[in-house]
Amino acid sequence: MIVRFIRNLKILPRWVIVFIDMVLIALASLIGYLLRFNFSAAELQHNNFLTGIAFSVLMGLVASGITGSYQGIIRYTGLQDGVRIFYMLVANVVLIATGNLVYYYNYNENLIPYSVIFISFLASFLFLFNYRLLVKHFFSYYKRALIKNSNVLIFGAGQTGIVTKQVIESSRTSRVVGFLDDDRHKVGKVINGSKIYNTPSLEGFEDFLVSNNIDDFIITINDLSVERKNNIVDICLKHDVRVRIVPPVEKWVKGELSLNQIKEINIEDLLEREPIRLEDKNLESALRGKRICITGAAGSIGSEIVRQVMHYHPESLILVDQAESPLYEIDRLVRLESKSLNVESFIADITNRDRMLQIFDYARPQIVFHAAAYKHVPLMEGNPAEAITCNILGTKSLADISVEYGVEKFVMVSTDKAVRPTNVMGCSKRIAEIYVQSLNNRLANSLQKKHTAFVTTRFGNVLGSNGSVIPLFKKQIAEGGPVTVTHPEITRYFMTIPEACRLVLEAGVMGRGGEIFIFDMGKSVKILDLARKMIRLSGLEPGKDIDIVFTGLREGEKLYEELLNDKENTIRTHHDKILIAQTHEYEYEEINKFIELFIDLIHDRNELKMVALMKELVPDFKSNYSRYEVLDRVFQ
């Protein structure tokens, strides 16, 4: 009953505060009389001490009403409340002294001795202020004793770790058990009551979590390796320890860290890889003062290319996309962040040759980053004419226009699905690769001193892109499941969008023409493991709170993505993470004839013939879980 009463008692009623104040003033007055008259009962009776106490309380009630000393919230008592109490007691003394003068004028004696008034003033201040502090500490103790505090372990005993401790303990619902740190010079020292421990091995870390009943593990080290971060998170998830991460100092709001900025770690943090170090000087010299066109500028990749390119001081940015609202958003962002940069945004379909000619004639781009494409495998499997029109014919048209207008560099964004394709989308991107490579070789062989250099970049899935599995899983988990996985053995490569776009920019600088750049994607990730980890990171249990359902491979989907096929070798570049694929090259005249046939088939609307022609041009295109598998028997 008492615990329930205290829990429901948020703020003490004001009448309770006034009542306690008056009781303490009465007590202080009694102490004043006792000290003044040496605890003599006869002297107290002779000096009408009860009347004097009653008068002190009455004047205290009036003074309290005048100064509003009862208005403060006791559990938040501070210096200002002490000042308010002081003013109230001064007013009380003035009122009592005034009453004394009136009484002396009528009866020729004081109602209350002035020595009693002085002693009562000092005692009242001590009582009133200290009882408020006592209540404040009682509420604080109650929170700690009756509300379960979480035990927090902080990884990193640097300045960020110290600030994090202060922020965590200000909530009064958490207690920092200690710090872990790799710096042996810090081990054994104590920071504000919390000891610094040496970072143990993985087995030792697991034992430490269990023996200290850790509820929250907060990572304050920003350069922690991804592998180590994953190992830590796996152990924490095993023991139901919540993992949170502190953002870098430069991202703190107004330079200060607050509790709501300490976010729970997410799957993107665990799929990141060691960052690629590229030469900003090369990018700066290549992009500064250039007119740069970005197609698909409103998409996941295109918009990130825009964000990165704008920091290298181009002369102008030409943004092209047919998605009106997203294009408006990226246009607005660029104008807000760089008011001096010339930005031109065009609503356009890259397959509309007349519209693209109009844009190039007006803007005269010097570098083109071609990110516009259809990329959803199942949709393109059901709509091959659109994949051919956009990814093949659109790329051809844009490449031809770039040559016509003397573009210096044309950087095409491709995909790992173009390698040994099993779907229409991947094959359409492979044919686009073939065309721009053959066009580049034709121009190079024409003995022209200057010509458009065509380069291609291939990479795998990007985290958080439109249509990526991660946003889908997040949505399914938020809705209570089930989480849908196509196959228990399916794997994919992942990279971050900023990382992918840095590769595209580097290719634009590094490429001399005709190369297909591929990227060391690291280890592939099993999608089932990814789904399980995302569920656990949400504080839920796979199979218990959220079900995982296998839906079967979709049309054109394959279990394992590749960056090279068996017939392709690689050439190393100056960067050990960036390679050049040695692919089979086609003669321009040959590929151009095929594309002319595609144009005819688009008009005939014969999808089976379209896909058959794709398989003839790309012999290693073998359909998976698709109605076009029947064609593979014809081409065997």
matplotlib code that plots the C-alpha trace (Angstrom):
import matplotlib.pyplot as plt

x = [0.0, 2.8, 4.8, 1.8, 1.0, 4.5, 4.6, 1.3, 2.4, 4.1, 4.1, 3.2, 0.0, 0.6, -1.5, 0.8, 3.9, 2.3, 1.2, 4.7, 6.3, 4.0, 4.7, 8.4, 8.1, 6.2, 8.9, 11.6, 9.7, 9.5, 13.3, 13.8, 11.8, 13.5, 17.0, 16.0, 14.6, 17.0, 14.3, 12.4, 8.7, 7.8, 9.5, 7.8, 4.4, 5.1, 6.1, 3.0, 5.1, 2.0, 0.6, 4.0, 4.3, 0.7, 1.4, 4.7, 2.8, 0.1, 2.6, 4.5, 1.2, 0.8, 4.5, 4.2, 1.2, 3.0, 6.3, 4.8, 7.5, 5.2, 5.2, 8.4, 8.4, 10.2, 11.9, 13.6, 14.7, 17.6, 19.3, 16.4, 14.1, 16.5, 16.4, 12.5, 12.5, 14.9, 12.6, 9.6, 11.3, 12.5, 8.9, 7.8, 10.3, 9.1, 5.5, 6.3, 8.3, 5.5, 3.1, 5.5, 5.5, 1.7, 1.5, 4.2, 2.3, -0.9, 0.5, 4.0, 5.7, 6.8, 4.6, 7.6, 11.2, 13.4, 16.0, 13.4, 12.6, 16.2, 16.8, 13.5, 14.6, 17.8, 16.2, 13.3, 15.6, 17.6, 14.4, 12.5, 15.4, 16.8, 13.5, 13.1, 16.5, 15.6, 12.4, 14.4, 16.9, 14.1, 12.5, 15.9, 16.5, 13.0, 13.7, 16.9, 15.4, 11.9, 12.5, 14.9, 18.0, 19.8, 23.5, 25.5, 28.9, 30.7, 33.3, 35.9, 37.1, 38.1, 36.4, 33.4, 33.0, 33.1, 30.5, 28.3, 28.6, 27.3, 24.4, 23.4, 23.5, 21.5, 18.5, 18.6, 17.4, 20.8, 24.0, 27.4, 29.1, 32.4, 34.4, 36.2, 39.3, 42.2, 44.6, 46.5, 47.6, 43.9, 43.1, 42.5, 41.8, 38.4, 36.3, 33.6, 33.2, 33.3, 36.3, 38.2, 38.7, 41.0, 39.1, 38.9, 38.9, 35.6, 35.2, 36.2, 33.8, 30.9, 31.8, 32.0, 28.5, 27.0, 28.9, 28.0, 24.4, 24.9, 21.7, 23.2, 26.5, 27.4, 30.1, 31.7, 34.7, 33.9, 36.8, 36.0, 36.5, 33.4, 34.5, 35.1, 31.8, 29.9, 31.6, 30.6, 27.0, 26.7, 27.7, 25.5, 22.5, 23.1, 22.7, 19.9, 22.2, 21.0, 23.8, 23.8, 26.2, 27.3, 27.5, 30.7, 31.3, 30.8, 27.2, 26.2, 23.3, 24.8, 28.0, 26.3, 25.4, 21.9, 20.3, 18.1, 21.2, 22.6, 21.0, 20.6, 23.0, 21.4, 22.1, 23.8, 26.4, 27.2, 27.3, 29.7, 33.2, 36.5, 36.2, 38.0, 40.7, 40.6, 42.6, 40.4, 43.1, 42.5, 38.7, 39.1, 41.3, 39.0, 35.7, 36.4, 35.0, 33.3, 29.7, 28.5, 25.4, 23.8, 21.0, 18.8, 19.7, 16.7, 17.4, 19.4, 22.7, 22.2, 21.2, 24.3, 26.5, 25.0, 25.7, 29.3, 30.1, 28.8, 31.6, 34.3, 33.2, 31.9, 30.9, 27.3, 25.2, 22.7, 20.2, 18.1, 15.2, 11.6, 10.5, 9.3, 9.0, 12.3, 14.1, 12.6, 13.9, 17.5, 17.4, 16.2, 18.9, 21.7, 20.5, 20.3, 23.8, 25.6, 24.0, 26.8, 26.5, 24.7, 22.0, 19.8, 17.2, 15.3, 12.3, 13.2, 13.1, 16.5, 14.8, 13.4, 16.2, 14.7, 14.4, 17.9, 19.3, 17.6, 19.1, 22.7, 22.4, 21.5, 23.7, 26.8, 27.9, 31.6, 31.2, 28.1, 27.4, 24.7, 22.8, 19.3, 18.0, 15.3, 16.8, 14.0, 14.6, 11.0, 9.4, 11.8, 11.3, 7.6, 8.3, 11.3, 10.4, 10.8, 14.2, 15.4, 14.0, 15.5, 18.6, 19.8, 18.2, 18.3, 22.0, 22.8, 20.9, 22.6, 26.1, 25.6, 24.5, 27.5, 29.8, 27.9, 28.3, 31.9, 31.5, 34.9, 33.9, 30.8, 30.6, 28.0, 26.7, 26.2, 25.5, 26.8, 23.7, 25.2, 27.7, 26.5, 22.9, 19.9, 17.4, 16.3, 17.4, 21.0, 21.3, 20.0, 22.7, 25.3, 24.3, 24.6, 28.1, 29.0, 27.6, 29.5, 32.7, 32.5, 31.7, 34.7, 37.0, 35.6, 36.3, 39.8, 40.6, 39.4, 42.6, 40.8, 43.0, 40.1, 37.0, 34.5, 36.0, 33.4, 34.0, 31.7, 31.5, 30.0, 29.0, 26.5, 23.5, 23.7, 22.3, 19.1, 18.6, 15.1, 14.0, 16.8, 15.9, 16.9, 14.1, 11.7, 12.8, 12.5, 9.0, 8.0, 9.5, 7.7, 4.4, 5.0, 6.1, 6.4, 9.8, 9.9, 13.1, 13.1, 15.5, 17.4, 20.7, 20.5, 23.4, 24.2, 27.1, 26.4, 28.0, 26.9, 25.5, 28.3, 30.9, 29.4, 29.2, 32.8, 33.7, 31.7, 33.5, 36.9, 36.2, 35.4, 38.8, 40.8, 39.3, 40.9, 38.1, 36.8, 37.3, 34.8, 35.7, 34.7, 35.0, 36.3, 33.0, 34.4, 32.3, 28.8, 26.1, 23.5, 20.1, 18.6, 21.3, 20.7, 17.0, 17.6, 20.1, 17.7, 15.0, 17.3, 18.5, 14.8, 14.7, 12.7, 13.3, 13.2, 10.5, 9.0, 8.1, 8.6, 8.3, 10.6, 8.8, 10.5, 8.7, 10.8, 13.1, 11.5, 11.6, 15.1, 16.6, 19.8, 21.2, 24.6, 25.7, 29.0, 31.3, 33.1, 32.3, 34.7, 36.0, 36.9, 40.2, 41.1, 43.8, 44.9, 44.8, 46.6, 44.1, 43.9, 40.1, 39.5, 40.0, 39.4, 37.5, 39.0, 35.8, 35.0, 34.8, 32.5, 32.9, 30.8, 29.2, 28.1, 26.5, 24.9, 23.1, 21.7, 20.4, 18.8, 17.0, 15.9, 14.2, 12.2, 11.2, 10.0, 7.7, 6.5, 5.9, 7.2, 8.7, 9.8, 11.8, 13.3, 14.6, 15.8, 17.8, 19.3, 20.4, 21.9, 24.0, 24.9, 25.4, 25.9, 22.4, 20.6, 17.2, 16.4, 12.8, 11.5, 9.1, 12.1, 13.9, 12.3, 14.6, 17.7, 17.0, 16.9, 20.3, 22.0]
y = [0.0, 2.4, 1.6, 2.1, 5.4, 6.6, 5.4, 7.3, 10.4, 12.4, 15.9, 16.7, 18.8, 22.4, 22.3, 19.5, 21.6, 24.6, 22.4, 20.9, 24.4, 25.7, 22.7, 23.3, 27.1, 26.1, 23.7, 26.4, 28.9, 26.3, 25.7, 29.5, 29.8, 26.8, 28.2, 31.7, 30.6, 27.7, 25.1, 26.5, 25.5, 28.3, 31.0, 29.6, 29.8, 33.3, 34.5, 33.0, 30.8, 29.1, 32.5, 33.4, 30.2, 30.6, 34.1, 33.0, 30.3, 32.8, 35.3, 32.5, 31.5, 35.1, 35.4, 32.1, 33.4, 36.6, 35.0, 31.8, 29.7, 26.6, 26.6, 24.7, 21.0, 19.5, 16.7, 19.2, 21.5, 23.7, 27.0, 29.1, 27.3, 28.2, 31.9, 31.7, 30.2, 32.9, 35.7, 34.1, 33.9, 37.5, 38.5, 36.4, 38.3, 41.7, 40.7, 39.4, 42.5, 44.7, 42.7, 43.1, 46.9, 47.1, 44.8, 46.9, 50.1, 48.7, 46.6, 48.0, 44.6, 42.4, 39.6, 37.5, 38.3, 39.4, 36.8, 34.2, 35.7, 35.6, 32.0, 30.9, 32.5, 30.5, 27.3, 27.7, 28.2, 25.1, 23.0, 24.2, 23.9, 20.7, 18.9, 19.7, 18.3, 15.2, 14.7, 15.2, 12.5, 10.2, 10.3, 9.7, 6.7, 5.5, 5.5, 3.5, 1.1, 0.4, 1.0, -1.5, 0.2, -1.1, -2.0, -0.3, -1.2, 1.4, 0.4, 3.2, 5.3, 8.4, 11.8, 10.4, 7.6, 10.0, 12.3, 9.2, 8.1, 11.6, 11.5, 7.9, 8.5, 11.8, 9.6, 8.1, 4.8, 3.4, 2.7, 2.6, -0.6, 0.3, 0.9, -1.4, 0.0, -1.4, 1.2, -0.6, 2.7, 3.4, -0.1, -0.1, 3.6, 4.9, 7.6, 9.1, 5.9, 3.6, 1.3, 0.8, -2.8, -4.3, -5.5, -9.2, -12.0, -12.9, -15.7, -13.3, -10.7, -13.2, -14.1, -10.4, -9.7, -12.6, -12.0, -8.3, -8.6, -6.2, -4.9, -2.4, -2.2, 1.1, 1.5, 4.9, 4.0, 5.1, 3.4, -0.1, -2.7, -4.3, -7.8, -7.0, -5.1, -8.1, -10.5, -8.2, -7.9, -11.6, -12.2, -9.4, -10.8, -14.2, -12.9, -10.4, -7.4, -4.3, -2.8, 0.9, 3.2, 6.8, 9.0, 10.8, 14.1, 16.1, 14.7, 15.7, 18.2, 21.7, 20.0, 18.3, 14.6, 13.8, 10.5, 10.3, 10.5, 7.3, 4.9, 1.2, -0.4, -1.4, -3.9, -1.3, -0.7, -4.5, -4.9, -2.0, -3.0, -1.3, 1.9, 2.3, 5.1, 7.0, 10.0, 13.1, 15.1, 13.1, 13.5, 17.2, 17.8, 15.7, 17.2, 20.8, 23.2, 20.5, 20.3, 17.0, 15.2, 12.5, 10.4, 8.6, 11.5, 11.0, 7.3, 5.7, 5.6, 8.7, 11.0, 9.9, 10.6, 14.1, 14.6, 13.5, 15.3, 18.7, 18.8, 18.8, 22.2, 21.4, 24.2, 22.9, 19.8, 18.5, 16.3, 14.0, 11.8, 11.0, 10.8, 14.2, 14.4, 12.7, 14.9, 17.9, 16.8, 16.2, 19.5, 21.3, 19.6, 20.7, 24.3, 24.5, 23.0, 24.8, 28.1, 29.1, 25.8, 26.0, 23.2, 22.3, 19.7, 18.1, 15.8, 13.4, 9.7, 8.7, 6.6, 9.9, 10.8, 14.1, 15.2, 14.1, 15.9, 19.1, 18.7, 18.0, 20.9, 23.3, 22.0, 20.7, 18.2, 17.1, 14.1, 11.8, 9.4, 7.1, 5.6, 5.5, 1.9, -0.5, -2.9, -5.0, -8.6, -10.0, -6.9, -7.0, -10.7, -10.0, -6.9, -7.7, -5.0, -2.3, -3.7, -3.7, -0.3, 1.4, -0.5, -1.3, 1.1, 4.0, 3.4, 3.2, 6.4, 8.3, 6.9, 8.0, 11.4, 11.8, 11.0, 13.5, 16.3, 15.5, 14.3, 13.5, 10.7, 8.4, 6.3, 3.6, 2.1, -1.7, -4.6, -8.0, -9.5, -8.8, -11.7, -15.0, -13.6, -15.7, -13.0, -10.4, -7.4, -8.8, -9.7, -6.2, -4.6, -7.0, -6.0, -2.3, -3.1, -4.7, -1.8, 1.0, -1.1, -1.8, 1.8, 2.9, 0.5, 1.7, 5.3, 4.4, 2.5, 5.5, 7.3, 10.3, 12.3, 13.0, 10.9, 10.0, 7.5, 4.9, 3.0, 0.7, -0.1, -3.3, -3.9, -5.8, -4.9, -1.5, -1.1, 0.9, 1.3, 1.3, -2.3, -3.6, -6.5, -4.6, -1.9, -4.7, -6.7, -3.6, -3.0, -6.6, -6.7, -3.4, -5.0, -8.0, -10.4, -12.7, -11.9, -13.4, -15.0, -16.6, -19.5, -20.7, -20.8, -17.6, -15.2, -11.7, -9.2, -5.9, -2.4, 1.0, 3.5, 6.1, 3.4, 2.3, 5.9, 6.6, 3.6, 5.2, 8.5, 6.8, 4.9, 8.2, 9.5, 6.3, 5.0, 5.7, 4.0, 0.5, -0.8, -2.7, -1.9, -4.4, -4.1, -6.4, -7.0, -9.0, -11.9, -12.7, -12.6, -15.3, -13.6, -16.0, -15.0, -11.4, -11.8, -13.5, -10.9, -8.0, -9.6, -10.0, -6.4, -5.4, -7.1, -10.0, -13.7, -15.4, -18.1, -17.0, -13.3, -13.1, -16.0, -16.4, -17.8, -19.2, -18.1, -19.7, -18.1, -15.5, -15.4, -14.9, -15.0, -17.0, -18.3, -16.8, -13.5, -13.2, -10.4, -12.4, -15.5, -18.4, -17.0, -13.6, -12.6, -9.4, -6.8, -5.0, -1.2, 1.1, 0.3, -3.3, -3.2, -2.1, -4.5, -4.4, -7.3, -8.9, -9.7, -11.0, -8.1, -7.7, -5.8, -2.7, -3.6, -7.0, -5.6, -2.7, -5.2, -7.0, -3.7, -2.8, -6.2, -5.4, -2.2, -4.2, -6.7, -4.0, -2.8, -6.3, -6.8, -10.4, -11.0, -14.6, -13.5, -10.6, -12.9, -15.4, -12.7, -11.7, -15.4, -15.5, -12.4, -13.4, -17.2, -17.6, -16.1, -19.1, -18.4, -19.4, -20.1, -18.4, -19.1, -18.4, -21.6, -23.2, -21.2, -22.5, -26.0, -24.4, -22.7, -25.8]
z = [0.0, 1.0, -2.1, -4.3, -2.6, -3.2, -6.8, -7.5, -5.6, -8.3, -6.6, -3.0, -2.7, -1.8, 1.4, 2.6, 2.0, 3.8, 6.8, 7.1, 6.9, 9.7, 11.9, 11.5, 12.2, 15.4, 16.4, 15.6, 17.8, 20.7, 20.4, 20.5, 23.8, 25.3, 24.6, 25.7, 29.1, 29.8, 29.5, 32.5, 32.4, 34.8, 32.6, 29.5, 31.2, 32.5, 29.0, 27.3, 25.0, 23.4, 22.4, 20.9, 19.0, 17.6, 16.6, 14.8, 12.9, 11.9, 10.6, 8.9, 7.1, 5.9, 4.8, 2.9, 1.0, 0.2, -1.0, -2.5, -0.8, -1.0, -4.9, -5.6, -6.4, -3.4, -5.2, -7.5, -4.6, -5.5, -4.6, -5.8, -3.3, -0.5, -1.5, -1.6, 2.0, 3.2, 1.8, 3.5, 6.9, 6.5, 5.8, 8.8, 11.1, 9.8, 10.5, 14.0, 14.8, 13.6, 15.8, 18.7, 18.3, 18.3, 21.3, 23.2, 22.4, 24.0, 26.8, 27.4, 26.8, 23.8, 22.7, 21.7, 22.9, 20.1, 21.0, 20.5, 17.1, 16.1, 17.2, 15.5, 12.3, 12.1, 13.2, 10.8, 7.8, 8.7, 9.2, 6.1, 3.6, 4.9, 5.1, 1.4, 0.6, 2.7, 0.6, -2.6, -1.6, -0.5, -3.9, -5.5, -3.2, -3.9, -7.6, -7.1, -4.6, -6.0, -9.7, -11.3, -12.5, -15.5, -15.2, -17.9, -19.2, -21.3, -23.9, -24.1, -21.2, -23.2, -23.1, -25.0, -22.5, -19.5, -21.1, -21.8, -18.2, -17.0, -19.5, -18.5, -14.8, -15.1, -16.0, -12.5, -14.0, -14.9, -13.1, -14.8, -13.6, -15.2, -18.3, -20.7, -22.4, -24.5, -23.1, -20.3, -18.7, -17.9, -16.5, -12.7, -12.5, -11.3, -13.1, -10.9, -9.0, -12.0, -12.4, -15.7, -16.7, -19.3, -22.4, -21.9, -24.6, -26.1, -23.5, -20.7, -22.0, -21.9, -18.3, -17.4, -18.7, -16.8, -13.4, -13.4, -14.6, -17.4, -19.0, -21.5, -23.3, -24.8, -27.5, -27.5, -29.8, -33.3, -35.1, -33.8, -36.4, -37.9, -37.1, -33.5, -33.3, -34.7, -32.2, -29.3, -30.5, -30.9, -27.3, -26.0, -28.0, -26.6, -23.0, -23.8, -23.3, -25.2, -27.4, -28.0, -29.8, -29.3, -32.4, -33.3, -31.5, -34.7, -34.9, -31.4, -31.4, -30.7, -29.5, -26.6, -26.1, -24.8, -23.8, -26.9, -29.2, -27.8, -30.3, -30.3, -32.7, -36.0, -38.7, -40.9, -38.3, -38.3, -42.1, -42.7, -43.8, -43.3, -45.2, -48.5, -48.4, -51.6, -52.7, -52.3, -54.1, -57.3, -57.0, -56.3, -59.3, -61.6, -60.6, -59.6, -62.2, -64.2, -65.5, -64.1, -65.2, -63.0, -64.3, -61.8, -59.5, -57.3, -56.6, -53.8, -55.7, -57.8, -54.9, -52.9, -55.9, -55.9, -52.2, -52.7, -55.9, -54.7, -52.1, -54.9, -56.2, -59.7, -62.0, -62.2, -61.4, -64.0, -62.2, -64.4, -63.2, -64.0, -60.4, -59.7, -55.8, -55.0, -57.6, -55.9, -52.6, -53.7, -55.6, -52.5, -50.4, -52.7, -52.9, -49.1, -48.5, -51.3, -52.2, -54.6, -56.7, -60.0, -60.0, -62.9, -62.4, -65.3, -65.3, -68.1, -69.2, -70.5, -73.2, -74.7, -77.1, -78.1, -74.4, -73.6, -76.6, -75.5, -72.0, -73.3, -75.8, -73.0, -70.1, -72.1, -69.4, -69.3, -67.0, -66.9, -64.0, -65.4, -62.4, -64.0, -64.4, -63.6, -61.0, -59.3, -60.5, -60.2, -61.8, -64.8, -65.2, -65.7, -67.8, -70.0, -72.6, -69.9, -68.8, -72.4, -73.2, -70.1, -69.3, -72.8, -75.2, -72.7, -72.0, -75.7, -76.4, -73.6, -74.5, -78.2, -77.1, -74.8, -77.8, -79.9, -77.3, -76.5, -72.9, -71.3, -69.1, -69.0, -65.8, -65.9, -62.6, -63.1, -60.7, -59.7, -61.2, -64.6, -63.9, -65.2, -65.2, -64.1, -64.8, -67.4, -65.2, -64.8, -68.4, -69.5, -67.4, -68.9, -72.4, -71.4, -70.1, -73.4, -75.5, -73.6, -73.6, -77.3, -78.1, -76.1, -78.0, -81.3, -80.4, -79.2, -82.4, -84.5, -83.7, -82.4, -80.0, -77.7, -77.2, -74.5, -72.1, -71.0, -67.7, -65.7, -62.0, -60.6, -57.0, -54.9, -52.8, -51.0, -47.5, -47.3, -51.0, -52.4, -52.6, -50.4, -48.1, -44.9, -45.1, -45.9, -42.8, -40.6, -41.8, -41.2, -37.7, -36.8, -38.0, -35.8, -38.6, -40.2, -41.7, -45.2, -46.6, -50.0, -49.2, -46.1, -48.0, -50.0, -49.6, -50.7, -50.7, -49.0, -49.0, -47.8, -50.3, -49.5, -50.0, -53.3, -54.6, -53.6, -55.9, -58.7, -58.3, -58.1, -61.3, -63.0, -62.0, -62.4, -65.6, -69.0, -70.9, -71.5, -68.0, -65.8, -62.3, -59.6, -55.9, -53.2, -51.5, -48.6, -47.3, -48.5, -45.8, -45.3, -45.5, -42.9, -40.4, -41.2, -40.5, -37.2, -36.1, -37.0, -35.0, -31.9, -32.3, -32.0, -28.6, -29.9, -30.3, -33.7, -33.9, -30.6, -31.0, -34.8, -37.2, -40.2, -43.3, -46.4, -49.5, -52.2, -54.7, -56.9, -60.7, -61.9, -58.4, -57.6, -54.3, -54.6, -56.3, -58.1, -59.2, -61.8, -63.8, -64.3, -67.6, -66.2, -64.6, -62.8, -63.1, -59.9, -59.6, -57.3, -54.7, -53.3, -53.0, -56.5, -59.5, -63.2, -64.7, -67.8, -69.6, -73.1, -75.4, -78.4, -81.7, -81.8, -85.1, -83.7, -80.5, -82.4, -84.8, -81.8, -80.3, -83.6, -83.4, -79.8, -81.1, -83.6, -81.0, -78.7, -81.4, -82.0, -78.2, -78.5, -75.0, -75.7, -78.7, -76.7, -74.0, -76.6, -78.3, -74.9, -74.4, -77.8, -77.1, -73.6, -73.7, -69.9, -69.2, -67.7, -66.3, -62.7, -61.4, -64.5, -67.4, -69.7, -68.6, -71.6, -73.8, -72.2, -73.7, -77.1, -76.7, -75.1]

ax = plt.figure().add_subplot(projection="3d")
ax.plot(x, y, z, "-o")
ax.set_aspect("equal")
plt.show()
